[in-house]
């Protein structure tokens, strides 16, 4: 009886923010406030074309962020997803443009390359016990050089919307009455729902969190830790491949040597959305909300006259605040 009373009291004593989802709720409010602020400061920000631009930018960042949430939950990271995105897109496009492969085949190759590098990263981290930062930094450099080498250092233009094979661009944006309609957001929402289910209701999700919480205890409980650890990076690679398709569909040309920094936007979005760098804590929906903070900052700050340097400084400060919030939250929970 006493236990039931204590449990009820503890639930009653939860703050309103805790009941609404903690950091995720705060970040959602921040997104709304930021949108209102930028809209009030600049009439140009309120234009429909700006909203479409924000969504275009969010697709590939959100896909990378959904994927990298899994390595982060294991207390790891994947730094190769940014340059990997460009590498996979370059090679897939190269086969389509220069070897007359069907666009669908080029897209499949793009995704398979992402999965392949996910397997490589997973094996380096889970089987060879390399530090995730070092292992994925190495594959980051490999993908950057490999993609540029395959295409000979030239940019790759995937088929335009009106060209044969350009149908793939309508996956993320269609034209109705001369107006661009960003339907890609519907795909992002669908993937968020699917991966939230995977994270919260499957062995893959439970064991991913368990590895981040206490890897050795998880192993001693009979879980095949190495398999699920590798799979966290495979999922990350899969979503990097999907992000490469989104990037190819949004931009006219894919340039070799680019992509460095994309991974920081994705990782930053996940952290701002409540994914802990210490592992085990986080959600896919929180990651998506965090991505929109990054996207709004990147898109909105130029509208109020701030240069790229200030954009980086402010984004860095937001990330510091998110990490400090996570540290304070863990200290508070440890003290209970």
N, C-alpha and C positions, 0 to 999 in steps of 0.2 A: 504494500500500500504506500509506504514511504517513498519507494522508488518511483511509483507512478506519479506521486505528487511532485517529486523533484523534477521528473521529466517534463511534466506539464508546466512547472514553474520556469524551467529552462527555456521551453518553447515560447512561453509568454514574454520572457525577458529579452528575447531576440529583438534587435532593433528593426525599425521599418526597412532600412537599407538591406540588412541581412535577409529579411523575409522576401524582399524583391529580387534578390540575386547578388547582393554585395557589389563588388567592383563592376560587374556587368551592368547593373542598374545605373551606377554613377556615370559610366562611359556612355551609355545611351542618352542620358541627360546632357552630357557634354557634346555629343553629336548634334543634338537639337539646338543647343545654345550656340554652337559654332556656326551652324547653318543660318540661324537667325542673325547672328552678328555679321557674318560676311554679306548676307543679303541686305542688311541695313547700311553697311559701309560702302557697298558698290552695286549700282543698278545692273552692271554687266554680269554680276554673279547670279542674278535672279533669272537670267535668260535661259530658255529651254536648251539651247546649244551647250551651255555650261553644265547643266544637269546631265546631259548625255555624255559630255566629256568626263565628268566625274565617274559615271558608271562604266564608261569604256576603260578608264584607268583601273577601276576597282576589280574588274573581272579576273585579270591574270594575277593581280596581287592577292585577291581573295582565294583563288585556287591554290596558289603557293602556300598561303597562310593556313588553309585547312589541312594541307598535307604536312607542313612542318610542325603543326600542333602535336602530332604523334611522337616524333623524336624529342620534342621539348618535354612531353609528359614522361619520357623515360629519363629525364635529366640530361638529355643530349641536345644536339642541334644539327642542322644541315645547312652549311654555307654554300653548297654547290647549286642550289636551286635557281639562282639568278642567272649565272652564266650557263647553267644547264638548259634553262628555258630557251636561250638564244641558240645554243648548240643544236638542240633537238629540232627547233624550228628551221634553222639553216639547212640541216641535212634533209629533213622531210621536204622542204621547199625545193631544194636542189634536185631531188629525184623527180619532183613534179615538173619543174620548169625545164631542166636540162636533159632529162631522160624520159620525158613523156609518160610518167607514171600517173595513174588516176589520182585525183586529189584525195579520195578516201584512203588509198594505199599510203600516200604520203602522210596523212594524219595518223594512220595506224603505226607507221614507222616512228613517228614523233613520240607517240605514247609508249611504244615498246622500248625506245631508247631511254626514256625517263625511268621506266621500270628497271631496265638493265643497270643503270647507274645507281638506282635505289638498292638493288641487290649488292652491288659493289660496296656502296657505303655501309650497308648493314653488315656485310661480312668483315669489313675492316674494323668496324666498331664492336660488333657482338662476338665475332669468332676470333679475331686477332687482337682484341682488347686495345686497339689504338684509341687515344682520346678523340671524342667526336669532333672537337674543334679542329684538330690537326688533320684527321682523316678526310673530313669534308672540305677543308681548305685545299688539300691536295687535289681532290677531284674537281674542285672549283677551277683550279688552274688548268687541269687536264681538259675539261669541257670547253673552256675558253679557247685553248689552242687547237683542240681537235675540230671544233666546228669551223673555225677560220681556215684550217688546213684543207678540209674537205671541199670547201667552196672556192678555194684559191684566193681568199681575202676579199671577195666581191660580195656586195649586198644581194640578197635574194628577194625578188618581188613575187609573192604568191599571186595566183590569178585574181584579177580585180572582180568586183561584183558583177559586171556585165560581160566578162570574158567566160569562155567555156571552163567549167570547173569552179567558177566563182560562187557557186551555191553555198559553199561552206561559210561564207561571210554572213549569210542570213541566219546562221545559228545564233548569232549574238545581236544582230541588228537588221531590221527590215525597213523598207520604205513604204509608207502608206500616204498617198496623195502628196508625194514630194517631201514628206516629213520622216526623219529617222526615228524609228521606234526601238528603244533598247530592250529587246526581249531576253538578252543574256542574263539579266538579273533573275529571271524565273528559273533558269538552269542552276544558278548559284544557290538559290533558296532550296531547290530540290536536293542538291548535293549536300547542303548543310543539314537537311532533315535526315538524309540517308546516313551521313557520317556521324551525326549525333546519336542515331540509333546504334551504329556500330560501336561507338565509344561507351555508351551507357548500358547497352543490353546484350553485348556479346562477349565471349571469352577474350577476343582480340582487345577490346577496350579495357576490360577489367585487368587483364594481365599487363597491358601497357602502363596503366596507372600503378600497378603493383611493382613493376620493375623500377619505376621512378621513385616509389616510396621506400622500398627496401629490396634491392635486387637479390641479395643473398638469402633473405628469408623467403622470398618467392621461389627461389631455386630449391630450397630445402623442403618446401611444401609440395614438391613434385611437379611443378610447372616446367615445361621446356622453355626456359628463359631465353636461350640463344635463338630459337625459332621465332618467338614473338618479338624479340628485340630486332632481329633482321627485318621482320615484317613491318615494323614501325617505319623503317627507312624505305621499304618497298612502297608503302602507301604514299610516303612523301614524294618518291620518284614518280609514281603514277600521276599525282596531282601536278607535279612540275611539268610532265608531258601534256596534261590537259591545259595547263596555263600557257604552254607553248602554242597550242592550237588557238587559244583565245587571243594571244598576242599577234599571231599571224593573221587572224581574221580582222583585227582592229586596225593594224598599221599596214601601210602600202608596201613597205620594204623592211626586211630584217637585216640589220647591219652586224657583221662580225666584230667581235671585240667589245660589244655593248653588253648590258645585263648586269654588270657589277653594281651592286647597291640595291637591286631589286629584292634580294634575299633579306636585306636589312628592313625594307618596308614590310615584307611579309612577317618576319620574326617580330618586328616592332608592333605590328597590328595584333599579333597573337598575345604578346606580353601586355599591351595596353588593355586588351580584352579580358585579362585575368589569368592567362596561362603562366604558371610559376616556373622560373628558371631552375628551381630546385626539383622540379618534376612532380608528377602525380596530380596536381591541381590545375583545372582548366576545363573549358568547354568549347565546342565548335561554334555555338551561337555567340559566345563572348568574343571569340576570335573574329567573327564576321563584323561585329559591332566595332571592335578595335581597328579593323582594317579601314572602316569609314572615317575614323578619326584621322588616320594617316592620309587618306585620300583627300579629305576636306582641307587638311593643312597644306598639302602639296598643291591643290588647285586654288584654294581660297586666298592664301597669303600673297600671291602676285597681284590679286585684285585690289589689295590695300597698299600696294606699292613696295612690298618687301622683296629684296633680292634673293637669289638662290642661297647665298650665305646665311641670311637670316632664317630662311626656311629650314636649313639644316640645324641651326642652333635651336630654334623653337621645337623642332621635332625631337631633337636630343633631350631637351628639357622635359618634354612630355614623357619620354621613355624613362628618364630618371625618376620622375614622379610616380610612374606606374610600378617600377621596381621597388621604390621605397614603400609604396602602399602595400605591396606583397610582403615585404620584410616585416613591416609593422603588424600586418594581419597575422602572420605566422607566429610572431613573438606573443601577440595577444592570446592566440589559441593555445600556445605552449604554456602560458601562465595560468590557464584555467584549470 
